[in-house]
Amino acid sequence: MRSPRTLEVWKLGTVNYLKSLKLQEKLVSERKAHQIPDTLLSLQHPPTYTLGKRRTDHNLLIPESELTKIGAELHYTQRGGDITFHGPHQAILYPIISLRSIGFGARNYVETLERSMIEFASIYGVK
């Protein structure tokens, strides 16, 4: 029989991307040291574009020099994936969880999360 799991949810409102990244890094360290339970950050960002390790700058459809004019920031990250836009009124969730304790690898976790979101969206008629 499994022991119950705890997930702490932090509702943070609108948070600057770099500030939220520093918070995530701090919480990841604390989670690895078993100082905090699994945690989910719920927030929004001001207009922000992030690019992953692949550096797919060519997918940024506005000149980088124009970003500040429209009030947007661009940040290069260590995550996988392509360019991502984060903006006002967009729900953003950052899970900080121990995958090892649930027997998942990162790829399996992301694929399971993707399937869950597709199934959830289909309830509302989104294909």
Backbone bond lengths (Angstrom), bond angles and torsions (degrees), N, CA, C in turn:
res aa  C-N    CA-C-N  psi(-1)  N-CA   C-N-CA  omega(-1)  CA-C   N-CA-C  phi
1 M - - - 1.449 - - 1.530 109.36 -
2 R 1.312 115.96 131.69 1.465 121.25 -179.94 1.524 111.20 -75.68
3 S 1.315 114.93 146.82 1.458 118.52 173.62 1.528 108.03 -81.54
4 P 1.328 117.13 151.71 1.472 119.64 -179.14 1.524 111.72 -63.90
5 R 1.311 115.38 145.54 1.468 121.61 178.38 1.517 108.95 -104.12
6 T 1.314 115.02 150.89 1.458 121.37 178.65 1.519 108.66 -115.39
7 L 1.316 116.59 136.83 1.457 122.33 173.62 1.519 107.28 -127.36
8 E 1.316 115.44 116.80 1.457 120.69 177.96 1.525 108.06 -93.41
9 V 1.331 117.02 129.50 1.469 122.01 -178.40 1.524 109.16 -109.92
10 W 1.332 115.36 125.75 1.467 121.87 177.31 1.520 108.10 -107.38
11 K 1.322 117.99 117.76 1.462 122.94 176.05 1.521 107.31 -96.95
12 L 1.325 116.95 108.86 1.458 121.66 -168.46 1.525 115.69 -106.62
13 G 1.310 119.03 -7.83 1.464 119.51 -177.09 1.521 110.59 73.47
14 T 1.323 117.45 -146.77 1.463 121.96 -178.83 1.529 109.17 -89.67
15 V 1.330 115.69 125.33 1.461 122.05 -176.66 1.523 109.03 -133.40
16 N 1.309 116.76 133.64 1.462 122.54 174.19 1.525 109.75 -54.72
17 Y 1.333 116.52 141.56 1.463 120.82 -175.92 1.529 112.61 -56.76
18 L 1.334 117.62 -49.18 1.468 119.62 -177.25 1.525 111.85 -64.61
19 K 1.318 116.79 -36.86 1.468 120.03 177.38 1.529 110.12 -63.71
20 S 1.320 116.48 -42.04 1.471 119.42 179.75 1.528 110.71 -68.81
21 L 1.326 117.30 -34.58 1.464 120.54 178.32 1.529 110.61 -63.99
22 K 1.327 116.75 -43.65 1.476 120.21 178.02 1.525 110.80 -63.03
23 L 1.332 116.58 -39.57 1.461 120.07 177.25 1.525 110.25 -63.52
24 Q 1.335 116.85 -43.91 1.464 120.20 178.72 1.522 111.18 -59.53
25 E 1.329 116.62 -45.68 1.468 120.12 -179.54 1.526 110.89 -60.56
26 K 1.328 117.34 -41.70 1.463 121.71 177.99 1.526 110.46 -62.67
27 L 1.329 116.77 -46.53 1.455 121.04 -178.33 1.527 112.22 -67.86
28 V 1.333 117.40 -34.73 1.469 120.15 176.58 1.527 109.83 -61.70
29 S 1.329 116.52 -44.13 1.474 120.10 177.71 1.525 110.79 -60.95
30 E 1.319 115.91 -44.20 1.461 119.75 179.29 1.526 111.75 -65.40
31 R 1.334 116.62 -37.30 1.474 119.76 179.47 1.525 109.93 -67.40
32 K 1.334 117.01 -43.68 1.464 120.34 178.77 1.518 111.93 -60.53
33 A 1.329 116.23 -32.09 1.470 121.58 179.64 1.540 111.25 -87.29
34 H 1.330 117.02 6.94 1.467 123.11 179.82 1.529 112.27 59.51
35 Q 1.329 116.34 31.39 1.464 120.88 179.02 1.519 112.31 -89.55
36 I 1.336 116.57 -20.14 1.462 121.29 178.87 1.524 108.41 -134.71
37 P 1.345 117.37 157.67 1.466 119.86 175.23 1.535 109.88 -78.18
38 D 1.314 116.12 176.21 1.456 119.89 171.01 1.527 107.43 -52.89
39 T 1.329 115.61 138.92 1.463 120.76 -172.43 1.525 109.60 -135.55
40 L 1.301 115.83 142.99 1.459 121.98 177.48 1.518 108.00 -123.30
41 L 1.333 116.37 120.46 1.460 121.17 175.97 1.520 108.29 -92.41
42 S 1.311 116.98 126.56 1.460 123.41 178.18 1.521 106.82 -114.96
43 L 1.347 116.20 120.65 1.457 118.98 -175.23 1.515 111.70 -160.38
44 Q 1.321 114.90 -178.13 1.461 123.65 172.21 1.523 107.07 -131.96
45 H 1.326 115.79 158.60 1.461 120.82 174.93 1.524 109.51 -117.54
46 P 1.337 116.63 151.21 1.467 118.37 164.87 1.531 106.90 -62.27
47 P 1.323 120.80 166.66 1.470 121.17 -177.84 1.533 112.36 -50.11
48 T 1.327 115.26 117.51 1.465 121.71 -174.93 1.520 109.72 -144.92
49 Y 1.322 115.75 134.28 1.460 121.73 171.74 1.521 107.21 -109.63
50 T 1.337 115.72 136.73 1.465 119.76 174.80 1.514 109.23 -123.64
51 L 1.315 115.06 141.89 1.466 121.93 176.51 1.517 108.46 -116.96
52 G 1.332 116.24 134.12 1.453 121.42 179.34 1.519 112.61 -82.32
53 K 1.312 115.27 -169.39 1.466 122.50 -175.56 1.525 113.53 -59.21
54 R 1.330 116.27 -27.97 1.475 119.30 -177.82 1.519 113.25 -69.11
55 R 1.319 116.63 -15.13 1.473 122.09 177.88 1.528 111.90 53.35
56 T 1.313 115.96 54.96 1.464 121.07 -179.11 1.525 110.26 -85.26
57 D 1.329 115.78 56.84 1.467 122.00 -178.73 1.533 112.14 -54.66
58 H 1.329 116.83 -30.96 1.460 120.50 -178.45 1.535 111.85 -62.86
59 N 1.329 117.62 -16.23 1.465 120.23 178.09 1.527 113.18 -88.06
60 L 1.320 117.17 -1.29 1.461 121.25 172.40 1.526 106.06 -80.92
61 L 1.318 117.39 111.93 1.462 121.89 -170.40 1.517 113.97 -89.29
62 I 1.317 116.86 11.44 1.457 122.03 176.36 1.525 106.56 -132.16
63 P 1.319 118.77 139.50 1.465 118.72 178.72 1.531 110.64 -57.44
64 E 1.310 116.08 137.88 1.461 120.58 -178.61 1.532 111.29 -54.33
65 S 1.334 116.69 -34.84 1.469 121.01 179.83 1.531 112.38 -64.25
66 E 1.327 117.35 -21.06 1.462 121.61 -179.06 1.528 113.18 -85.93
67 L 1.325 116.49 -14.88 1.465 119.20 -174.71 1.521 112.91 -59.60
68 T 1.323 116.95 -45.88 1.460 119.12 -178.85 1.528 111.35 -64.53
69 K 1.325 116.76 -30.56 1.465 120.29 178.86 1.526 111.91 -65.38
70 I 1.331 116.67 -29.34 1.467 119.90 179.26 1.533 111.41 -99.36
71 G 1.332 116.28 6.70 1.462 120.58 176.84 1.507 114.53 78.09
72 A 1.334 117.21 25.47 1.467 121.27 -178.93 1.526 110.67 -111.06
73 E 1.326 114.78 154.78 1.460 121.79 176.52 1.524 109.22 -115.17
74 L 1.337 115.64 156.80 1.458 122.31 175.10 1.517 107.35 -125.12
75 H 1.345 115.45 130.40 1.460 120.38 179.33 1.524 109.75 -132.06
76 Y 1.320 115.45 135.71 1.465 122.15 174.45 1.518 107.36 -91.07
77 T 1.332 116.12 133.20 1.460 120.62 -173.75 1.526 110.77 -123.67
78 Q 1.315 115.34 172.77 1.460 122.03 178.00 1.525 111.78 -98.37
79 R 1.301 117.78 6.19 1.466 120.12 180.00 1.524 110.32 -79.98
80 G 1.307 115.49 167.53 1.456 120.20 173.62 1.523 109.06 -80.34
81 G 1.293 115.34 -178.09 1.452 119.60 174.08 1.515 114.32 92.87
82 D 1.303 113.63 -179.05 1.455 124.06 -175.01 1.525 109.20 -97.67
83 I 1.299 116.12 -161.10 1.461 121.13 177.95 1.528 109.39 -71.93
84 T 1.314 115.39 143.50 1.462 121.53 179.59 1.520 108.59 -134.14
85 F 1.322 115.96 137.71 1.464 120.78 173.85 1.518 108.60 -102.71
86 H 1.325 116.19 132.79 1.465 123.19 174.32 1.523 105.79 -119.97
87 G 1.320 117.27 130.91 1.448 117.38 -178.43 1.508 114.23 -149.77
88 P 1.324 115.13 176.52 1.460 121.21 -179.84 1.527 112.02 -55.26
89 H 1.307 115.86 141.47 1.469 124.79 178.46 1.524 113.01 69.81
90 Q 1.325 117.30 9.71 1.461 121.70 176.25 1.523 107.24 -100.99
91 A 1.306 116.71 120.24 1.461 120.75 179.88 1.523 109.40 -70.69
92 I 1.318 116.01 126.49 1.459 121.58 179.26 1.522 107.80 -122.68
93 L 1.317 115.77 129.71 1.456 121.49 178.45 1.516 108.90 -121.44
94 Y 1.319 115.92 128.12 1.456 121.78 176.07 1.527 108.18 -115.77
95 P 1.343 117.47 103.31 1.463 119.28 178.41 1.531 110.57 -80.98
96 I 1.312 116.03 134.84 1.460 122.44 174.86 1.522 104.89 -122.89
97 I 1.322 114.23 90.72 1.461 119.55 -171.79 1.517 110.47 -132.83
98 S 1.306 114.41 158.61 1.461 120.97 176.13 1.528 108.50 -87.99
99 L 1.324 116.01 102.28 1.468 119.44 178.81 1.521 110.89 -68.48
100 R 1.309 116.19 -35.31 1.467 120.82 -179.02 1.531 110.68 -57.76
101 S 1.324 116.57 -40.09 1.465 119.30 -176.65 1.531 112.69 -69.50
102 I 1.326 117.58 -17.09 1.467 119.81 176.10 1.532 111.73 -108.77
103 G 1.325 115.92 6.41 1.456 120.49 174.73 1.518 114.82 74.22
104 F 1.324 117.70 28.44 1.461 121.94 179.23 1.517 110.50 -111.92
105 G 1.321 115.36 146.40 1.447 121.44 165.37 1.524 107.26 -94.06
106 A 1.314 116.96 168.93 1.466 120.46 -176.74 1.533 111.61 -60.09
107 R 1.328 116.49 -45.68 1.476 119.33 -178.07 1.525 111.06 -62.64
108 N 1.319 116.81 -46.18 1.455 120.96 179.98 1.528 110.62 -62.16
109 Y 1.312 116.90 -38.99 1.467 121.20 178.78 1.531 110.44 -62.86
110 V 1.332 116.85 -48.47 1.466 120.61 -178.92 1.527 110.45 -63.26
111 E 1.332 117.71 -42.06 1.462 120.36 178.97 1.525 111.30 -64.34
112 T 1.326 117.67 -40.33 1.466 121.62 178.19 1.521 110.81 -66.63
113 L 1.324 116.59 -41.51 1.459 121.01 177.09 1.526 110.69 -62.15
114 E 1.324 116.44 -43.10 1.468 121.00 178.74 1.533 110.74 -61.40
115 R 1.333 116.97 -47.06 1.468 120.14 178.76 1.531 111.12 -60.03
116 S 1.320 115.94 -41.84 1.471 120.41 179.89 1.519 111.03 -61.71
117 M 1.331 116.85 -43.22 1.463 120.18 -178.95 1.530 111.14 -68.79
118 I 1.324 117.68 -37.21 1.467 120.89 177.25 1.523 109.76 -63.87
119 E 1.341 116.46 -44.88 1.467 120.24 179.31 1.530 110.65 -64.36
120 F 1.327 117.13 -40.55 1.459 120.69 179.30 1.535 110.43 -64.73
121 A 1.318 116.72 -44.79 1.474 120.78 179.81 1.531 110.75 -61.81
122 S 1.332 116.63 -36.06 1.463 119.68 -178.19 1.533 111.82 -64.37
123 I 1.338 117.04 -26.93 1.466 120.08 176.43 1.525 110.29 -59.56
124 Y 1.341 116.08 -31.07 1.462 122.20 -179.30 1.531 112.66 -99.23
125 G 1.331 116.36 13.71 1.452 120.52 175.94 1.502 115.47 81.49
126 V 1.331 117.55 9.84 1.464 120.76 178.05 1.530 107.91 -86.04
127 K 1.343 114.65 128.69 1.467 119.52 -179.16 1.500 110.11 -105.57
